[in-house]
Amino acid sequence: MSKKIKIRSVAFNLNDPDQAKMFEHASKRTNFSSYIKRLIQRDIEGGIHQNEEDVKPEEMSIDDEDKKFMKDFI
């Protein structure tokens, strides 16, 4: 049985300081493909959320200060 392999490329704009930093960090890895796959697996398993948009409402907690603030809008 032959292997069924798909390839995805990742482009980094080195003129963008954030992307250049990511590129430098990723370049320290000896196996870039494995590194990216581990990051994807961590994301699938519910890893750390980087953006609030990624957080499901049931995962959010509302403290008393937020409740006081929101009360004015209700």
PLY file of the C-alpha trace (Angstrom):
ply
format ascii 1.0
element vertex 74
property float x
property float y
property float z
element edge 73
property int vertex1
property int vertex2
end_header
0.00 0.00 0.00
1.44 3.35 -0.97
1.61 6.28 1.43
-0.95 9.02 1.04
0.86 12.22 1.99
-0.39 15.80 1.73
1.97 18.75 2.01
1.08 22.19 3.36
3.51 25.09 3.19
3.91 27.82 5.78
5.08 31.24 4.60
6.70 33.77 6.92
6.98 37.44 6.01
10.35 38.33 7.51
9.58 42.05 7.15
6.87 41.58 9.80
8.55 41.50 13.24
6.00 39.06 14.69
6.34 36.62 11.79
10.13 36.96 11.81
10.12 36.03 15.51
7.93 32.99 14.79
10.23 31.97 11.94
13.33 32.25 14.14
11.66 30.22 16.88
10.46 27.50 14.50
13.87 27.35 12.83
15.41 26.13 16.09
13.48 22.87 15.70
15.23 20.01 13.95
11.94 18.63 12.59
9.62 21.50 11.58
6.90 19.17 10.31
6.71 17.26 13.58
6.70 20.51 15.56
3.74 21.88 13.59
1.86 18.59 13.92
2.32 18.69 17.72
0.95 22.25 17.80
-2.07 21.17 15.77
-2.63 18.16 18.05
-2.45 20.40 21.12
-5.04 22.70 19.51
-7.35 19.76 18.74
-7.09 18.57 22.34
-8.13 21.98 23.64
-4.79 23.64 24.22
-4.32 27.17 25.45
-6.60 29.70 23.75
-4.74 32.63 22.27
-7.75 34.69 21.24
-10.96 35.33 23.13
-12.88 34.48 19.96
-11.56 30.91 20.33
-13.04 30.51 23.82
-16.47 28.92 24.02
-19.01 30.84 26.14
-19.29 27.96 28.63
-15.52 28.20 29.24
-15.67 31.88 30.16
-15.91 33.01 33.74
-17.48 36.29 34.77
-16.20 37.95 37.91
-18.14 40.41 40.07
-16.50 43.43 38.44
-17.66 42.26 35.00
-21.18 41.65 36.33
-21.34 45.21 37.69
-20.15 46.57 34.35
-22.62 44.52 32.32
-25.55 45.40 34.60
-25.61 48.89 33.02
-26.26 47.32 29.60
-29.12 45.08 30.62
0 1
1 2
2 3
3 4
4 5
5 6
6 7
7 8
8 9
9 10
10 11
11 12
12 13
13 14
14 15
15 16
16 17
17 18
18 19
19 20
20 21
21 22
22 23
23 24
24 25
25 26
26 27
27 28
28 29
29 30
30 31
31 32
32 33
33 34
34 35
35 36
36 37
37 38
38 39
39 40
40 41
41 42
42 43
43 44
44 45
45 46
46 47
47 48
48 49
49 50
50 51
51 52
52 53
53 54
54 55
55 56
56 57
57 58
58 59
59 60
60 61
61 62
62 63
63 64
64 65
65 66
66 67
67 68
68 69
69 70
70 71
71 72
72 73
